[in-house]
Amino acid sequence: MQDADILIAGAGPTGLMLAGELALAGVDVAIVERRANQDLAGSRAGGLHSRTLEVFDQRGIADRFLAEGQKAQGAGFAGVHFDLSGFPTRHPYSLGLRQNHIERILAGWVDELKVPIYRGIEVTDFAQDNTGVDVELSDGRSLRAQYLVGCDGGRSLVRKAAGIAFPGSDPTTSNLIAEAELAETPPEWGIRRDALGTHALGRVEYEIRNGEIIYADHGPVGVLVTEQHVGETTEPTLSDLSAALITVYGTDYGIHSPTSISRFTDAARQAASYRNGRALIAGDAAHVHPPDGGQGLQTGVQDAMNLGWKLAQVVKGTSPESLLDTYHAERHPIGARVLRNTMASIVLRREDERTKALRDTIAELLGMDEPRQWLAAEMSGLGIHYNLGEGHPLLGRRMPDLDLVTANGPLRLFALLHNARPVLINLDASGEFDITPWADRVQLIDAKYDGVWELPALGAVTAPTAVLVRPDGYVAWVGDRHSPGLAEALTTWFGPPAAA
Ligand SMILES: Cc1cc2nc3c(=O)[nH]c(=O)nc-3n(C[C@H](O)[C@H](O)[C@H](O)COP(=O)(O)OP(=O)(O)OC[C@H]3O[C@@H](n4cnc5c(N)ncnc54)[C@H](O)[C@@H]3O)c2cc1C
């Protein structure tokens, strides 16, 4: 075990993604993880939405997930599912893949990038000074780093030790989620809703055929059941699970041999700040909310994508520390929207007559093209917009994965991002750019693109002449050789020009 420039607490999806990003940027990074191995007890996230798949595609690892998952139209809001088939993305669908597999694949990537993961050890405290952080570990040792990032989940030690407030709403519902065996087969699998809330029973193993979930004939069963009371603080037991099932289904189907039982609620909380000096937080450490809409893992992975390259540049001395302020400025509003959407979704799931009336009204509204596209862009992550000022609609939005033609032949735009380096793409055959003072950091590509420019929910936009794309795939500047602001954008995002 040795000191590192960046220490990450937690090797969940967020910590793994961040570690990969930092390693790609050539930064010395290590993870401290409480779990002895990557195994995940029980099921959590059930898949990946479009933008998360794009994010993996930007690093050349999307195929690893696609090879194991099942494509489905899985994005939805309050029970209304969105068909993303016509969306302008290479991934107009969700991918059904359980979190244990997502984590295993990410851990494999991080391993290839040679990031040390110190397993079976917890971060117990830390102290920061002007030059770094001393991180205390559960085995009595300590490590020194320039920055500590808490990717340590909803009960984040790093967030608490950094004194970052976690305001939000208390739970109004409580659910048990478990994997176990049933002695009797229920008359039907799937979701049931009643006045208490939402419940579901289904075999852990399933297939998606023609968009329908087909459960396996045998094997363990995934159980989701809403509890009658909120506020239990003890660890849930088999008898809690059995009692909750009997309340809802009138029987517990002879449930036995659980491999996992956990409790989650609809509490929604967000960190007041994503950074306090040399301590940062990302993923569930920064925001918790109900699992409705399957947003948590996606938001965490995308927090990591936003933070990784910025932190790398600060540690390398290419950019001032103030670049880190843009992490909170960009990601906090995105997290707040996720909280808002999931809270609204939870309310709309209630089964009383008034809520049903509201849900039907929303469903009618979502039958119209524009609202449907807007919300589909929101829930799939494709509509994310960072406020980078006024200008072309691409500014602050994700760069589409265009089929470019370059002097070296055809090239997918995302291939230019595989190494997590920024790129200025010149689409104007009549002129050239000179970015020599940033040439050590920013790629410059002359390319041709003849297709349409279409953004999710926004539709067709004017073809730009040149775009500056950040390592996270978001557009930092749009213009041509004569437009102002390129040098400023390069300096803001990738540091001051190198001396001639
Ligand atoms: C029932 C349920 C269903 C869900 N469904 C979805 C879904 O469909 N889609 C979706 O996107 N999200 C879903 N989520 C949310 C998703 O599981 C989380 O958002 C995601 O796991 C967050 O990842 P993370 O890496 O930020 O945190 P975590 O996954 O919580 O990982 C934190 C890691 O830090 C480690 N750790 C904790 N404390 C310490 C410490 N002090 N020192 C060292 N290590 C530490 C933990 O062992 C863990 O490995 C669901 C969640 C639940 C509960």
The ligand as a Tripos MOL2 file, in Angstrom:
@<TRIPOS>MOLECULE
LIG
   53    58     1     0     0
SMALL
NO_CHARGES

@<TRIPOS>ATOM
      1 C1        -33.2150   -1.1660   -4.8020 C.3       1 LIG1
      2 C2        -32.3500   -0.2970   -5.6310 C.ar      1 LIG1
      3 C3        -32.5240   -0.2730   -6.9970 C.ar      1 LIG1
      4 C4        -31.7350    0.5520   -7.7790 C.ar      1 LIG1
      5 N1        -31.9360    0.5770   -9.1230 N.ar      1 LIG1
      6 C5        -31.1920    1.4010   -9.8790 C.ar      1 LIG1
      7 C6        -31.3380    1.4030  -11.2890 C.ar      1 LIG1
      8 O1        -32.1310    0.6760  -11.8500 O.2       1 LIG1
      9 N2        -30.5420    2.2420  -12.0160 N.ar      1 LIG1
     10 C7        -29.6280    3.0490  -11.4190 C.ar      1 LIG1
     11 O2        -28.9450    3.8060  -12.1230 O.2       1 LIG1
     12 N3        -29.4430    3.0450  -10.0870 N.ar      1 LIG1
     13 C8        -30.1990    2.2360   -9.3120 C.ar      1 LIG1
     14 N4        -29.9940    2.2030   -7.9660 N.ar      1 LIG1
     15 C9        -28.9870    3.1000   -7.3760 C.3       1 LIG1
     16 C10       -27.5670    2.5330   -7.4990 C.3       1 LIG1
     17 O3        -27.4960    1.2570   -6.9260 O.3       1 LIG1
     18 C11       -26.6240    3.5060   -6.8030 C.3       1 LIG1
     19 O4        -26.9280    4.8160   -7.2260 O.3       1 LIG1
     20 C12       -25.1650    3.2010   -7.1280 C.3       1 LIG1
     21 O5        -24.7630    1.9830   -6.5460 O.3       1 LIG1
     22 C13       -24.2770    4.3210   -6.5950 C.3       1 LIG1
     23 O6        -22.9520    3.9940   -6.8470 O.3       1 LIG1
     24 P1        -21.8030    4.6040   -5.9320 P.3       1 LIG1
     25 O7        -20.5550    4.0180   -6.4440 O.co2     1 LIG1
     26 O8        -21.9460    6.0760   -5.8920 O.co2     1 LIG1
     27 O9        -22.1280    4.0910   -4.4530 O.3       1 LIG1
     28 P2        -22.1860    2.5790   -3.9220 P.3       1 LIG1
     29 O10       -22.6410    1.6530   -4.9780 O.co2     1 LIG1
     30 O11       -22.9490    2.6340   -2.6550 O.co2     1 LIG1
     31 O12       -20.6810    2.2260   -3.6340 O.3       1 LIG1
     32 C14       -20.0110    2.7520   -2.5190 C.3       1 LIG1
     33 C15       -18.8050    1.8670   -2.2460 C.3       1 LIG1
     34 O13       -18.0500    2.4420   -1.1940 O.3       1 LIG1
     35 C16       -17.7010    1.4330   -0.2520 C.3       1 LIG1
     36 N5        -17.5360    2.1320    1.0260 N.ar      1 LIG1
     37 C17       -18.4850    2.6820    1.8000 C.ar      1 LIG1
     38 N6        -17.9380    3.3140    2.8450 N.ar      1 LIG1
     39 C18       -16.6040    3.1540    2.7330 C.ar      1 LIG1
     40 C19       -15.5010    3.5990    3.5020 C.ar      1 LIG1
     41 N7        -15.6530    4.3340    4.6110 N.pl3     1 LIG1
     42 N8        -14.2510    3.2730    3.0950 N.ar      1 LIG1
     43 C20       -14.0640    2.5330    1.9670 C.ar      1 LIG1
     44 N9        -15.0830    2.0830    1.1980 N.ar      1 LIG1
     45 C21       -16.3360    2.4080    1.5710 C.ar      1 LIG1
     46 C22       -18.8330    0.4490   -0.3060 C.3       1 LIG1
     47 O14       -18.4370   -0.8250    0.1410 O.3       1 LIG1
     48 C23       -19.1880    0.4670   -1.7910 C.3       1 LIG1
     49 O15       -18.4450   -0.4670   -2.5210 O.3       1 LIG1
     50 C24       -30.7700    1.3720   -7.1700 C.ar      1 LIG1
     51 C25       -30.5630    1.3310   -5.7860 C.ar      1 LIG1
     52 C26       -31.3650    0.5050   -5.0170 C.ar      1 LIG1
     53 C27       -31.1580    0.4710   -3.5330 C.3       1 LIG1
@<TRIPOS>BOND
     1     1     2 1
     2     2     3 ar
     3     2    52 ar
     4     3     4 ar
     5     4     5 ar
     6     4    50 ar
     7     5     6 ar
     8     6     7 ar
     9     6    13 1
    10     7     8 2
    11     7     9 ar
    12     9    10 ar
    13    10    11 2
    14    10    12 ar
    15    12    13 ar
    16    13    14 ar
    17    14    15 1
    18    14    50 ar
    19    15    16 1
    20    16    17 1
    21    16    18 1
    22    18    19 1
    23    18    20 1
    24    20    21 1
    25    20    22 1
    26    22    23 1
    27    23    24 1
    28    24    25 2
    29    24    26 1
    30    24    27 1
    31    27    28 1
    32    28    29 2
    33    28    30 1
    34    28    31 1
    35    31    32 1
    36    32    33 1
    37    33    34 1
    38    33    48 1
    39    34    35 1
    40    35    36 1
    41    35    46 1
    42    36    37 ar
    43    36    45 ar
    44    37    38 ar
    45    38    39 ar
    46    39    40 ar
    47    39    45 ar
    48    40    41 1
    49    40    42 ar
    50    42    43 ar
    51    43    44 ar
    52    44    45 ar
    53    46    47 1
    54    46    48 1
    55    48    49 1
    56    50    51 ar
    57    51    52 ar
    58    52    53 1
@<TRIPOS>SUBSTRUCTURE
     1 LIG1         1 GROUP 0 **** ****
